[in-house]
């Protein structure tokens, strides 16, 4: 190659175009795309652009051949070495897929930026800086630890060596247990027996509260550290129950509602982690007849004495149903119906509450991140299970199939059905291949002489929650459209309003006052009017810190909230116009 050829200026524009397209696909498309497949395509385009940047550099850049080939060899070697050294949370996925999602766009941008800035550097300094840019952009991930994803789907990182909230909890773990409160003389009404309350609908009936929190805010009763996990609470007889991760143990914990003091802990040797949620169990305990029923993230099914924590029986639900652990673990909360407790572990399985023996297995199999749900449709009690591409209904007594409905394409749901009226309910679906919200559908079920009929009345993309549950109130549905609260009508699914940024939050309905109690992803508590007229936020206060995805729980006027590092209890103020100022 002649000297004149060596002196030709770099051809930069193809590399610049590739990086611009790459970052638009990686960051901008996921922020604004309404369809899940577009977001997945954005990630694929971002990954593909990395090899294309190297192709531009080798074939079209006009750089010196030593620099062209040296850069390729160094990039491959640096990524291979980094992949062996990064924290397991960063390498998580087949062949380190998560690492490449982060490293390829960053390394591509860094390299093209270096190429643009170093054109007039002396040869030696230019080559040395190229080596530094490649090693730093490919290897910086060795210094980081993934904390999972936020509700918007963007990664959260910490320094690899930094202490985690779980480390601090384990270093000061409290093994002093308080005695449980006296057992009630007669069975008390239990207001929150499990996931989203007795009916799994997020509706808290019979409670009225003060709404002007600038005058009379919720009073904090206690707060304390808790291990990782997104379990919510089951509450009864002055005790609360939840699940958490503590080192190598998956823990079922019992605390006093009034003080937050620990009463007992049950430990199983198990630890689960995924790149989305992080570590810890996901499911909420179920409380019935003096026992607590729990399903761990790896499939450990326990029945525990509610007051002492003594193990009554235990099963391996994954083994019982012949399936492995799903990618995001077992998320499904147990459902108690009559004398059986039902869980979904690849397929529905009903355990005898007294003995733990399997009573029946469901007819349908497949991964699902929704919990079994008891509804009365057409006058018939039935357990609904949402799976990719279908809804299955079985009889709670024996698990026999009542009806099955195929959804369009590979749609699935991680949320609970929301009952509208006898025969009609809502489901919120997502594109299964990309795990991105798709919309909300109204399903009508009828039971006549000819059997069961099921049809979809409408589908609305104006309410697209991912894992934020929805509630139904007076002809309208309230939930999250992405990361913003929204309201749609039940007649045709048309949007009434959209407002209030609470991230991937959760909500409860207080129907007597037309109120939504919202727990934001950032740990704030807000009151929003459950009215179709317009979005109106009445009050908001900070509650807990950190990424908050667990369902809030109300027992009487005490609000319980938690995330993966702390939990707290607040007494909600009484309605002022009833008690006077």
C-alpha positions as CSV (number, residue, x, y, z in Angstrom):
1,X,0.0,0.0,0.0
2,X,1.4,3.4,-1.0
3,X,2.2,6.2,1.4
4,X,-0.5,8.3,-0.3
5,X,-3.1,5.7,0.5
6,X,-2.0,5.6,4.1
7,X,-2.5,9.4,4.3
8,X,-6.1,9.3,3.1
9,X,-8.5,10.7,5.7
10,X,-10.6,8.2,7.7
11,X,-14.0,7.5,6.2
12,X,-16.0,8.2,9.4
13,X,-19.6,8.7,8.3
14,X,-20.6,4.9,8.1
15,X,-19.4,4.4,11.6
16,X,-21.2,7.5,12.9
17,X,-24.5,6.4,11.1
18,X,-24.3,2.9,12.6
19,X,-23.8,4.2,16.1
20,X,-26.6,6.7,15.8
21,X,-29.0,4.0,14.6
22,X,-27.7,1.7,17.3
23,X,-28.4,4.1,20.1
24,X,-31.7,5.1,18.7
25,X,-32.7,1.5,18.6
26,X,-31.3,0.7,22.0
27,X,-32.6,3.6,24.1
28,X,-35.1,5.7,22.2
29,X,-37.3,3.0,20.6
30,X,-38.0,1.2,24.0
31,X,-39.0,4.6,25.5
32,X,-41.6,5.4,22.8
33,X,-42.6,2.1,21.1
34,X,-46.1,1.0,21.9
35,X,-45.7,-2.5,20.6
36,X,-43.6,-5.1,22.4
37,X,-42.1,-6.6,19.3
38,X,-40.7,-3.2,18.3
39,X,-38.8,-2.9,21.5
40,X,-37.3,-6.4,21.1
41,X,-36.4,-5.5,17.5
42,X,-34.7,-2.4,18.9
43,X,-32.4,-4.5,21.1
44,X,-31.6,-6.9,18.2
45,X,-30.7,-3.9,16.0
46,X,-28.4,-2.5,18.7
47,X,-26.6,-5.9,19.0
48,X,-26.3,-6.3,15.3
49,X,-24.8,-2.8,14.9
50,X,-21.8,-3.9,16.9
51,X,-20.4,-6.3,14.3
52,X,-21.3,-3.9,11.6
53,X,-19.1,-1.2,13.3
54,X,-16.2,-3.7,13.2
55,X,-17.0,-4.5,9.5
56,X,-16.9,-0.7,8.7
57,X,-13.6,-0.4,10.5
58,X,-12.0,-3.3,8.7
59,X,-13.4,-2.8,5.2
60,X,-14.2,0.8,4.8
61,X,-12.5,3.1,7.3
62,X,-9.2,3.6,5.4
63,X,-7.3,3.2,8.7
64,X,-3.9,1.6,8.8
65,X,-4.2,-2.1,8.4
66,X,-2.4,-2.7,11.7
67,X,-5.0,-0.6,13.5
68,X,-7.9,-2.3,11.6
69,X,-7.0,-5.9,12.4
70,X,-5.6,-5.0,15.9
71,X,-8.8,-3.4,16.9
72,X,-10.9,-6.5,15.9
73,X,-8.5,-8.9,17.8
74,X,-8.5,-6.7,20.8
75,X,-12.3,-6.2,21.0
76,X,-12.8,-10.0,20.7
77,X,-10.2,-10.7,23.4
78,X,-11.4,-8.0,25.7
79,X,-15.0,-9.1,25.6
80,X,-14.1,-12.8,26.1
81,X,-11.9,-11.9,29.1
82,X,-14.6,-9.6,30.6
83,X,-17.3,-12.2,30.2
84,X,-15.2,-14.5,32.4
85,X,-14.6,-11.9,35.0
86,X,-17.9,-10.0,35.3
87,X,-20.2,-10.4,38.3
88,X,-22.7,-13.3,37.7
89,X,-25.6,-10.8,37.8
90,X,-24.1,-9.0,34.8
91,X,-23.3,-12.1,32.8
92,X,-26.7,-13.6,33.5
93,X,-28.4,-15.2,30.5
94,X,-27.4,-17.7,27.8
95,X,-23.8,-17.1,26.8
96,X,-23.7,-13.8,28.7
97,X,-26.5,-12.2,26.7
98,X,-27.1,-9.5,29.2
99,X,-23.4,-8.4,29.2
100,X,-23.4,-8.0,25.4
101,X,-26.7,-6.0,25.6
102,X,-24.8,-3.4,27.7
103,X,-21.2,-3.7,26.4
104,X,-21.8,-3.7,22.6
105,X,-23.5,-0.3,22.3
106,X,-21.2,1.4,24.8
107,X,-18.1,-0.1,23.1
108,X,-19.4,0.9,19.7
109,X,-20.0,4.5,20.7
110,X,-16.6,4.7,22.5
111,X,-14.7,3.4,19.5
112,X,-16.4,5.6,16.9
113,X,-15.9,8.6,19.2
114,X,-12.2,7.7,19.5
115,X,-11.8,7.3,15.8
116,X,-13.3,10.8,15.2
117,X,-11.2,12.5,17.9
118,X,-7.8,10.7,17.3
119,X,-7.5,11.4,13.5
120,X,-4.6,13.9,14.0
121,X,-2.9,12.2,17.0
122,X,0.6,10.9,16.5
123,X,0.6,7.2,15.5
124,X,2.0,5.9,18.8
125,X,-0.5,7.9,20.9
126,X,-3.3,7.0,18.6
127,X,-2.7,3.3,18.9
128,X,-2.2,3.5,22.7
129,X,-5.4,5.4,23.1
130,X,-7.3,2.9,20.9
131,X,-6.1,0.1,23.2
132,X,-7.3,2.1,26.3
133,X,-10.7,2.9,24.8
134,X,-11.4,-0.8,23.9
135,X,-10.2,-2.2,27.2
136,X,-12.2,0.4,29.3
137,X,-15.4,0.2,27.3
138,X,-15.4,-3.6,27.2
139,X,-14.0,-4.2,30.7
140,X,-15.7,-1.5,32.8
141,X,-18.6,-4.0,33.4
142,X,-16.2,-6.1,35.5
143,X,-16.5,-3.4,38.2
144,X,-20.3,-3.4,38.3
145,X,-23.1,-5.5,39.8
146,X,-26.6,-5.6,38.3
147,X,-29.4,-4.8,40.6
148,X,-32.0,-5.9,38.1
149,X,-34.2,-3.6,36.0
150,X,-36.4,-0.7,36.8
151,X,-40.0,-0.6,35.7
152,X,-39.1,1.2,32.5
153,X,-36.9,-1.8,31.5
154,X,-33.6,0.0,32.1
155,X,-30.8,-1.6,34.1
156,X,-29.7,-0.5,37.5
157,X,-26.1,-1.0,38.5
158,X,-24.0,-0.7,41.7
159,X,-20.3,-1.0,42.2
160,X,-19.3,-4.6,42.5
161,X,-17.7,-4.1,45.9
162,X,-20.4,-1.9,47.4
163,X,-22.4,-3.3,50.4
164,X,-25.9,-4.3,49.6
165,X,-28.9,-3.8,51.8
166,X,-29.0,-7.5,52.2
167,X,-25.4,-7.5,53.4
168,X,-26.2,-4.9,56.0
169,X,-29.3,-6.9,57.1
170,X,-27.3,-10.1,57.5
171,X,-24.5,-8.3,59.4
172,X,-27.1,-7.1,62.0
173,X,-29.7,-9.9,61.7
174,X,-32.1,-9.8,64.6
175,X,-32.6,-13.3,66.0
176,X,-34.6,-12.1,69.1
177,X,-38.2,-13.1,68.5
178,X,-41.1,-11.5,70.3
179,X,-44.0,-13.7,71.5
180,X,-47.1,-13.5,69.3
181,X,-50.0,-11.5,70.6
182,X,-52.7,-13.4,72.6
183,X,-54.8,-15.6,70.4
184,X,-58.3,-14.2,69.9
185,X,-61.1,-15.8,71.9
186,X,-63.0,-16.2,68.7
187,X,-62.0,-16.2,65.0
188,X,-61.5,-12.6,63.9
189,X,-62.3,-11.2,60.5
190,X,-59.2,-11.4,58.4
191,X,-59.0,-8.5,56.1
192,X,-56.0,-9.5,54.0
193,X,-55.7,-13.3,53.7
194,X,-53.3,-13.2,50.8
195,X,-52.4,-11.6,47.5
196,X,-54.5,-8.5,46.9
197,X,-57.0,-9.4,49.6
198,X,-59.6,-12.1,50.0
199,X,-60.9,-11.8,46.5
200,X,-57.6,-10.9,44.8
201,X,-59.2,-7.8,43.4
202,X,-57.3,-5.1,45.3
203,X,-60.6,-3.7,46.7
204,X,-60.7,-2.7,50.4
205,X,-64.3,-2.4,51.5
206,X,-65.7,-0.7,54.6
207,X,-62.8,1.8,55.2
208,X,-63.0,5.6,55.1
209,X,-59.9,7.7,55.6
210,X,-58.9,11.4,55.7
211,X,-57.6,12.6,52.3
212,X,-55.9,15.9,53.2
213,X,-52.5,14.6,54.2
214,X,-51.1,18.2,54.4
215,X,-53.4,18.6,57.5
216,X,-53.4,15.0,58.8
217,X,-50.8,12.8,57.2
218,X,-50.5,9.0,57.8
219,X,-48.6,8.3,61.1
220,X,-45.6,6.0,60.8
221,X,-45.9,3.1,63.3
222,X,-42.6,1.4,62.5
223,X,-40.1,0.5,59.8
224,X,-37.5,-2.2,59.7
225,X,-35.1,-3.7,57.2
226,X,-36.2,-6.8,55.2
227,X,-34.5,-9.2,52.8
228,X,-34.8,-9.0,49.0
229,X,-38.1,-10.2,47.4
230,X,-41.3,-8.8,46.0
231,X,-43.7,-10.8,48.2
232,X,-46.6,-8.8,49.7
233,X,-48.3,-9.6,53.0
234,X,-50.9,-11.9,54.4
235,X,-52.4,-10.5,57.7
236,X,-54.5,-12.0,60.5
237,X,-54.8,-11.9,64.3
238,X,-52.4,-9.1,64.7
239,X,-49.6,-10.9,62.7
240,X,-48.3,-10.3,59.2
241,X,-46.6,-12.8,57.0
242,X,-44.2,-12.3,54.0
243,X,-41.3,-13.9,52.2
244,X,-37.7,-12.6,51.9
245,X,-34.2,-13.7,50.9
246,X,-31.5,-13.9,53.6
247,X,-28.2,-15.0,52.1
248,X,-28.6,-18.6,51.0
249,X,-31.9,-19.1,52.7
250,X,-35.4,-18.4,51.4
251,X,-37.3,-17.2,54.5
252,X,-41.0,-17.1,55.4
253,X,-41.2,-14.4,58.1
254,X,-43.9,-13.5,60.7
255,X,-44.0,-10.0,62.4
256,X,-46.3,-8.2,64.7
257,X,-48.5,-5.7,62.8
258,X,-48.5,-3.3,65.7
259,X,-44.8,-3.0,66.3
260,X,-43.0,-4.8,63.4
261,X,-41.2,-7.1,65.9
262,X,-40.2,-10.5,64.4
263,X,-42.2,-13.4,65.8
264,X,-40.7,-16.4,63.9
265,X,-38.8,-17.3,60.7
266,X,-38.9,-20.5,58.6
267,X,-35.8,-21.1,56.4
268,X,-35.3,-23.2,53.3
269,X,-31.9,-23.5,51.7
270,X,-32.6,-21.9,48.3
271,X,-31.7,-18.7,46.5
272,X,-33.1,-17.4,43.2
273,X,-32.0,-14.4,41.1
274,X,-33.0,-13.1,37.7
275,X,-31.9,-10.1,35.7
276,X,-35.3,-8.3,36.0
277,X,-36.4,-8.5,39.7
278,X,-33.1,-9.5,41.3
279,X,-32.9,-11.9,44.3
280,X,-35.6,-13.3,46.5
281,X,-39.1,-14.9,46.5
282,X,-41.9,-13.4,44.5
283,X,-45.2,-14.9,45.7
284,X,-47.4,-13.7,48.6
285,X,-48.3,-16.1,51.4
286,X,-51.9,-17.3,51.8
287,X,-53.5,-17.5,55.3
288,X,-56.3,-19.9,56.2
289,X,-57.4,-21.9,59.2
290,X,-54.4,-21.1,61.4
291,X,-51.9,-22.0,58.7
292,X,-49.7,-20.0,56.3
293,X,-49.2,-21.5,52.8
294,X,-46.2,-20.3,50.8
295,X,-44.6,-20.9,47.4
296,X,-40.9,-20.1,47.0
297,X,-39.2,-18.9,43.9
298,X,-37.7,-22.3,43.2
299,X,-41.0,-24.2,43.9
300,X,-40.8,-25.1,47.6
301,X,-44.3,-25.3,48.9
302,X,-44.8,-25.0,52.6
303,X,-47.6,-25.2,55.1
304,X,-46.7,-23.6,58.4
305,X,-48.4,-23.1,61.7
306,X,-49.4,-19.4,61.7
307,X,-48.5,-18.7,65.3
308,X,-45.4,-20.7,65.8
309,X,-44.0,-21.2,62.3
310,X,-43.7,-24.9,62.8
311,X,-43.6,-26.9,59.6
312,X,-46.8,-28.9,59.0
313,X,-45.8,-30.2,55.6
314,X,-43.6,-29.3,52.6
315,X,-43.6,-30.2,48.9
316,X,-41.5,-29.6,45.9
317,X,-44.1,-28.2,43.5
318,X,-41.6,-28.1,40.6
319,X,-41.0,-31.9,41.0
320,X,-44.6,-32.7,41.5
321,X,-45.6,-31.1,38.2
322,X,-42.6,-32.4,36.3
323,X,-41.2,-28.9,35.3
324,X,-38.1,-26.9,36.0
325,X,-37.9,-23.5,37.5
326,X,-39.2,-20.8,35.0
327,X,-36.9,-18.0,33.9
328,X,-38.4,-15.5,36.4
329,X,-39.0,-18.1,39.1
330,X,-42.3,-19.1,40.6
331,X,-44.3,-15.9,41.0
332,X,-47.7,-17.4,41.6
333,X,-49.3,-16.9,45.0
334,X,-51.2,-19.9,46.5
335,X,-55.0,-19.9,46.3
336,X,-57.0,-21.5,49.1
337,X,-60.4,-23.0,48.0
338,X,-62.4,-25.1,50.4
339,X,-60.0,-27.7,51.7
340,X,-57.3,-27.5,49.0
341,X,-54.5,-25.0,48.3
342,X,-53.9,-24.4,44.6
343,X,-50.6,-23.3,43.0
344,X,-49.3,-23.1,39.5
345,X,-46.0,-24.8,38.9
346,X,-46.0,-25.4,35.1
347,X,-49.5,-26.8,35.6
348,X,-52.1,-26.3,38.3
349,X,-51.8,-28.6,41.3
350,X,-54.1,-28.7,44.3
351,X,-52.7,-29.9,47.6
352,X,-54.8,-31.2,50.5
353,X,-54.6,-28.5,53.1
354,X,-54.3,-30.9,56.0
355,X,-51.8,-33.4,54.6
356,X,-50.1,-31.8,51.6
357,X,-50.9,-34.7,49.4
358,X,-51.7,-33.7,45.8
359,X,-55.4,-33.9,45.3
360,X,-55.6,-33.1,41.6
361,X,-53.5,-31.7,38.7
362,X,-54.8,-29.3,36.1
363,X,-55.3,-30.4,32.4
364,X,-53.1,-27.5,31.0
365,X,-49.4,-27.0,31.2
366,X,-47.1,-24.1,30.5
367,X,-45.2,-21.3,32.1
368,X,-47.3,-18.5,33.7
369,X,-46.5,-15.6,35.9
370,X,-50.1,-15.0,36.9
371,X,-51.6,-16.5,40.0
372,X,-54.6,-18.9,40.0
373,X,-57.8,-16.9,40.4
374,X,-61.2,-17.9,41.8
375,X,-64.2,-16.4,40.0
376,X,-67.9,-17.2,39.7
377,X,-68.9,-17.1,36.1
378,X,-72.2,-18.1,34.8
379,X,-73.1,-19.0,38.4
380,X,-70.3,-21.6,38.5
381,X,-67.2,-21.2,40.8
382,X,-64.1,-21.8,38.7
383,X,-60.3,-21.3,38.9
384,X,-58.9,-19.3,36.0
385,X,-55.3,-19.6,34.9
386,X,-53.7,-17.3,32.3
387,X,-51.0,-18.8,30.1
388,X,-49.2,-17.8,26.9
389,X,-51.9,-17.6,24.2
390,X,-54.8,-18.9,26.3
391,X,-57.0,-18.8,29.3
392,X,-57.9,-22.0,31.1
393,X,-60.8,-22.5,33.5
394,X,-61.1,-25.6,35.8
395,X,-63.4,-26.8,38.5
396,X,-61.9,-26.2,41.9
397,X,-63.2,-29.5,43.3
398,X,-61.3,-31.8,40.9
399,X,-59.4,-29.7,38.4
400,X,-61.5,-30.8,35.4
401,X,-61.5,-28.5,32.4
402,X,-64.5,-26.3,32.1
403,X,-63.5,-24.2,29.2
404,X,-60.4,-22.9,27.3
405,X,-60.0,-19.7,25.2
406,X,-57.2,-19.0,22.7
407,X,-55.8,-15.5,22.7
408,X,-54.5,-13.9,19.5
409,X,-50.9,-14.8,18.7
410,X,-48.7,-15.5,21.7
411,X,-50.4,-13.0,24.1
412,X,-50.1,-13.8,27.8
413,X,-50.7,-12.0,31.1
414,X,-48.8,-11.7,34.4
415,X,-51.7,-10.0,36.0
416,X,-54.9,-11.1,37.6
417,X,-58.3,-11.1,35.9
418,X,-60.5,-8.2,37.0
419,X,-64.2,-9.1,37.4
420,X,-66.6,-6.7,35.9
421,X,-69.8,-8.6,36.5
422,X,-71.0,-12.2,36.4
423,X,-69.6,-13.5,33.1
424,X,-67.4,-10.5,32.2
425,X,-63.8,-9.8,33.2
426,X,-60.7,-8.0,32.1
427,X,-57.3,-9.4,31.4
428,X,-54.2,-7.3,30.6
429,X,-52.0,-9.0,28.0
430,X,-48.4,-8.7,26.8
431,X,-46.4,-9.9,23.8
432,X,-44.9,-13.1,25.3
433,X,-41.8,-13.1,23.2
434,X,-40.8,-9.6,24.4
435,X,-42.6,-9.4,27.8
436,X,-43.8,-6.0,26.9
437,X,-47.4,-4.7,27.6
438,X,-49.9,-5.0,24.7
439,X,-53.2,-3.9,26.1
440,X,-56.4,-4.8,28.1
441,X,-59.1,-7.1,26.8
442,X,-62.7,-7.6,28.0
443,X,-63.8,-11.3,27.9
444,X,-67.3,-12.5,28.1
445,X,-68.1,-16.0,29.3
446,X,-71.6,-17.6,29.2
447,X,-72.9,-21.0,30.3
448,X,-75.9,-22.2,28.4
449,X,-77.5,-25.5,27.4
450,X,-74.9,-26.0,24.7
451,X,-72.0,-25.5,27.1
452,X,-69.6,-22.7,27.6
453,X,-69.1,-19.9,25.1
454,X,-66.2,-17.4,25.4
455,X,-65.6,-14.3,23.3
456,X,-63.5,-11.2,23.3
457,X,-65.7,-8.1,23.3
458,X,-62.9,-5.5,22.8
459,X,-59.2,-4.9,23.1
460,X,-57.9,-1.5,24.2
461,X,-54.3,-0.4,23.9
462,X,-55.1,2.7,26.1
463,X,-54.4,0.7,29.3
464,X,-51.1,-1.3,29.0
465,X,-49.9,-2.4,32.4
466,X,-47.0,-4.8,32.6
467,X,-47.1,-6.1,36.2
468,X,-49.1,-3.3,37.8
469,X,-52.6,-4.7,38.7
470,X,-55.8,-3.0,37.7
471,X,-59.0,-2.3,39.6
472,X,-62.6,-2.0,38.5
473,X,-65.0,0.6,39.9
474,X,-68.4,1.9,38.7
475,X,-68.1,1.2,35.0
476,X,-64.4,2.0,34.7
477,X,-61.0,0.4,35.0
478,X,-58.0,2.1,36.6
479,X,-54.4,1.0,36.2
480,X,-51.2,1.9,34.5
481,X,-50.6,2.6,30.9
482,X,-46.9,2.0,30.9
483,X,-45.7,4.1,33.8
484,X,-48.6,6.6,33.9
485,X,-51.9,6.0,35.7
486,X,-54.9,5.9,33.4
487,X,-58.7,5.3,33.3
488,X,-60.7,3.6,30.6
489,X,-64.4,2.9,30.2
490,X,-65.7,-0.7,30.4
491,X,-68.2,-0.3,27.6
492,X,-65.7,0.1,24.8
493,X,-62.3,0.5,26.4
494,X,-61.9,4.1,25.5
495,X,-59.5,6.2,27.6
496,X,-61.0,8.8,30.0
497,X,-57.8,10.2,31.3
498,X,-54.1,9.6,31.7
499,X,-51.9,11.3,34.3
500,X,-49.6,11.0,37.3
501,X,-46.2,9.4,36.9
502,X,-45.8,6.7,39.5
503,X,-43.5,4.4,37.6
504,X,-44.4,0.7,37.8
505,X,-46.6,1.2,40.8
506,X,-49.4,-0.7,42.4
507,X,-52.8,0.4,43.7
508,X,-55.7,-0.5,45.9
509,X,-59.3,0.7,45.6
510,X,-61.3,2.2,48.5
511,X,-64.8,2.1,46.9
512,X,-66.8,3.9,49.6
513,X,-64.8,7.1,49.0
514,X,-64.1,6.6,45.2
515,X,-60.3,6.5,46.1
516,X,-57.3,4.9,44.6
517,X,-54.4,4.3,47.1
518,X,-51.3,4.2,44.9
519,X,-47.8,2.9,45.9
520,X,-45.3,4.3,43.4
521,X,-42.3,2.5,42.1
522,X,-40.2,5.0,44.1
523,X,-41.9,4.2,47.4
524,X,-44.4,7.1,47.6
525,X,-48.0,6.7,48.8
526,X,-50.5,8.8,46.9
527,X,-54.3,9.2,47.0
528,X,-56.0,9.6,43.6
529,X,-59.7,10.2,42.9
530,X,-61.3,7.1,41.3
531,X,-63.4,9.2,39.0
532,X,-63.6,9.1,35.2
533,X,-63.9,12.9,34.9
534,X,-60.2,13.7,35.2
535,X,-57.0,12.8,36.9
536,X,-56.9,14.3,40.4
537,X,-54.2,13.6,42.9
538,X,-55.4,14.4,46.4
539,X,-52.3,13.7,48.5
540,X,-48.8,12.2,48.4
541,X,-46.1,11.4,50.9
542,X,-42.8,9.5,50.8
543,X,-43.0,6.0,52.5
544,X,-40.0,3.8,51.8
545,X,-36.9,4.1,49.7
546,X,-35.8,2.0,46.8
547,X,-37.4,0.2,43.9
548,X,-40.9,-0.8,45.1
549,X,-42.8,-3.4,43.2
550,X,-44.6,-5.3,46.0
551,X,-48.4,-4.9,46.5
552,X,-49.4,-2.7,49.4
553,X,-51.7,-4.3,52.0
554,X,-54.4,-2.7,54.3
555,X,-55.5,-4.3,57.5
556,X,-58.1,-2.0,59.2
557,X,-56.6,1.5,58.9
558,X,-53.0,0.2,58.9
559,X,-51.2,0.3,55.6
560,X,-48.3,-2.1,55.1
561,X,-45.7,-1.5,52.4
562,X,-42.4,-3.1,51.5
563,X,-39.8,-3.5,48.8
564,X,-36.5,-5.5,48.6
565,X,-34.8,-3.7,51.5
566,X,-37.3,-2.3,54.0
567,X,-40.9,-2.5,55.1
568,X,-43.0,0.0,57.0
569,X,-46.5,0.4,58.6
570,X,-48.6,3.6,58.6
571,X,-51.8,4.4,60.4
572,X,-54.1,6.2,57.9
573,X,-55.8,9.3,59.3
574,X,-59.6,9.1,60.0
575,X,-62.1,10.9,57.8
576,X,-62.0,14.5,59.2
577,X,-65.7,15.3,58.6
578,X,-66.6,12.3,60.7
579,X,-64.4,12.9,63.7
580,X,-64.3,16.7,63.6
581,X,-61.2,18.9,63.3
